[in-house]
Amino acid sequence: MLTREQVDAVIRLLADPDRPSNRKIAELVGVSRQSVNRLASGRRGLHAREDAVVDQAVDEAPPRKCPRCGCLRRRRCVRCDAEAYARRERDRKRRNPVAPPNRCSAR
């Protein structure tokens, strides 16, 4: 995900009257050409990742116990999320089973 500075730099270069090509903008800013193209065409919003300060604060926080499994985690418990997803998918398949194809043919 792009940082706020990268998004601002790309927008500034795109708005320049004698702007460089999207490829050159990508090289100058240090982002992919696809990101520049999406910003230029409006297919990508102007949202940006907050600075690494937030990530650092989470990593420095004391670990907490996961309410489901009791493991010590600093972030969300991926294991519990995966198990919950598998459980939801299993329940969904039980509620809506795929009917076998009709093998009877009208003769």
N, C-alpha and C positions, 0 to 999 in steps of 0.2 A: 504494500500500500504506500502511496506517496505521502510525503510530509507536506505540511502547509507551505513551507518555503519552496518546495519543488513545484507544487501546483501554482503558486503565485508567479514563479519564474516562467513557467510555460505559458501562462495566460498573458504575462507581460510581453513575451516574445511573439506570441500569436497576434497581439494587438498592434505590434510595431508596423508602421507603414511599409518599410522595406524589410519585411521579416525574412529570416532564412527558411529553408525547407524544413519540413517536419523531422526529417532525418537529422539535420544539423541541430535543430532544437533539442532533440532527444540526446544527442552527443554532448551538447553544451550543459544541459541540466543534469544528465546522468540518469535518465529514465528510458523506458522502452519506447520505440516508435509507436507501438500500439496505444500506449497511454497518451501520447501526444495526439495521435489521430482521433482517439475517443474524446479528448478534451476539445479538440478543434471542431468536431462534428456535433458536439453536445450530447453524445451517447454516454458520457461519463459526467457525473455531477462534480461539483467543486469541493466535495468533502475531502478531508485529509486525516491522516493518522496524527494523533496528538504526539507530542514529543516523547522521547524515551523515559522521561521523568516518571510518567505513570507506571510504565513497566518496571522501572527500577524500584518504585515504592512498593509495588506488589511483591517483588522478589525479596525485598528486605523485611517485609511484614512477617511476624511470627506465624508458623504453620498452624492451621486449624484442623480440627477433626471433621471429616466428612460426616454429615448427619446420617447417611445411609449405611456406609461400610465401616466407618471409624478410622480410616487411614488418615494420616497427617498429610495435608495438602496446603499449598499456598494459593493455588488457583482452583478452578472447578475440577471435580473428580472425573477424569475421562473414563475410567473404568465403569463407574456407576452410570454415566451418561450413555455409554455403549450398551450396557445391560438394559437400561430403560428403553433405548431405541429397539433393541432386539425383542424385548417383551411387547412393545407396541406393534411391531411388525408381525409377530407371531399371533397376537390377538386379532389384528386386522385380517390376517389370512384365515383365521378360524371363523370370523364373522362373515366374510365374503369369499367362500371357497370358489375356486375356478371350476366351473362345470366341465366334465369331460366332454369331448366332442361327440355328437350324435353319430353312432356307427350304423344305425338302422337306415336302410335305403328303401325308398318306396319302389316296389316292384310291380 
